[in-house]
Amino acid sequence: IDGDGMARTPEHKWRAASKTLDFLKGRGLGEDDILIDPLTFPAAVSAEEVRATLDFIRNFAGARTVLGISNVSHGLPKALRRPVNRVFLQMALDRRLSAAILNPDDLDAAFSISDERRREIEAFLLSGDPALLQRLRTLYEGDAPPAPPPHPTLQERLVLGLGAGLED
């Protein structure tokens, strides 16, 4: 965000981030002290803006990146938001995202997204194709949240937020 508002295009993201980075470095902060948030916007509104965010994360040098993940799924049906958030998080991490702001409950979907559905969600996020969105809505309509594993590991307990039995 700069004097021209929220950065929605790749050019505006670069301009706002570079100005912020120069300002902060000029005040003695190092690259490892700075987190730049390129913002993401709802995929249902603009796949171009989602692609701009992912491209920024992949290519911006000079500082780390942070991103509020759930913005990408605003406006989507509740059953679809978690899988979309989880897939988008992985897409951003694959592009060098340094830190994420997210609901840890969204991570439980990592145990239940098939490769085929992941590819469909990725395709929707990158294209904004209304037909893909309708297919995903149909697939996830009535889906219940995934059940936790019967004997979760420590890592699964932490990721899923399962406190009962954690001490053992």
N, C-alpha and C positions, 0 to 999 in steps of 0.2 A: 504494500500500500504506500502510495506517495501522494504528492499534491494533485496528481491527476486521477486519484481514486484507486480502486482495486485493480491489480495487474492481472488482466485476463488473457492477453496475447503473449506469445514468446518474447517479443521485443520489449514490451512493457515490463515483464517479469525481470528480464536482464537489466534493463535500465534502473528499475527501482532497487534491485538487489545490489547492483554494482555501486550505486550511490550510497546505499546504507553501509556496504562493506568498506568503501573508501572512508566514510565518516568515522566508523568505529575503529578502523586501523589507524586513522589519524589521531585518535585519542588513546593509542597505546594498546589496544586489544589485539591479540594474535588470532590467527585463523582458527586455532583450536578452542578459542573462547567465544566464537561467534556461531550462532545457529540462524540460518536464513529460512524463513517459511515462504515458499513460493505460492501458497494458497492453492487449494483445489476447489472446484465448483461441482455442483451436481451433474453426474453423467447423463441423467435424463434430460438435462437442459442443453449441454454442449460437450460432445466428445472431443471437439477441437481444444477446449480448455483443459480437459483431462490429459490429452496428449501433450499440451504445452507444459503442464506441470511435470509430467513424467520426463519429458525431454530436458527440462530445466534441472531436475534432480540428477540426471545422468551426466550432464555436460557442465554444470556450474562448478568452477574451481575457486579456491580461495577461502572457503568457509564450509562448515558442515550444514546439512539441511535437516529441517524438522517439518512435520506435516500433520495436520489434523485429518485423520483418515476418514471419519464418518461423514464429512461434508459431501463426499463423492456419492453417497447413497441417499441423500435427502430427497424426499418425494417418492421414493420407491416403496412398494409394499413391505410391511414389517418382516415377513418371512424371507424376503429377498435381501434385506439390508445387511444382515450378518455375512452371508456368503460373498456379497459384493465387497464389503469392507475388507474381508479376509483376503480375497484375491487381489484387491487393489493394494493392500499392504505389501503383499508378496511382490507385486509388480514394482512398487516403489523401492523395496529393499534390494531387488535385483538390479536396480539402477543406481545404487549407492546411497539410499536414504540413510541418514545418520540416526535420527530419532523420530519417534511417532507419538502422537497424542491420540489415544484410542480407548475404547471401552474394552477392558480385558475379556469381557464376556464374548466379544466378537471372535476371539481366538479359538473358541471351542469348535467353530465350524471347520477348523483345519483338519479335524479328525474325520470329517464326513463329506468333503467335496471330492467328487470323482474327477479324474483327469478330463473326462469329456465335459462335465459341467464347468470346470475351471476354464477350459478353452472357450466355452460359450460365453462365460462371464467376461473373460479378457476381450473377446471379440466385440461384445457389447460396449465395454468401457472404451475401447479404441475407435469404434465406429458410430456408436449412438443409434444403431439400426433399430427402428421401432419393431420390426418383425422379431428380432432377437430378444428384445425386451419382452414382447408378448409371450414368446416361447419360455423365457425364464420365469415369467409370472405364472404361467401354466404349470411348469415343472415344480415350482416351490409352493404353489397354492396348497394349503393344508399341511405342509411339512411341519413336523414338530421339531423342536430343538433336539439335537443329537443327545442321546443318553451318555453319561460319563462311562468310561471303561469300567468293567466289573472290579478290577484290581488295579487302580491307577498307580502309576509310578510317582515318585516325588515330583518330577518335572511336570507330569500331567496334572497333579494336584495343584501345583503353583499356577500353571497356565489356566486351568479351569476354575481356580478359586475355590477348590474343595478343601475346607478347613477341617472337617471332621476326620479324625485319624491321622492328621498331619504330624502330630508329635511322635507317633509310633514310627 
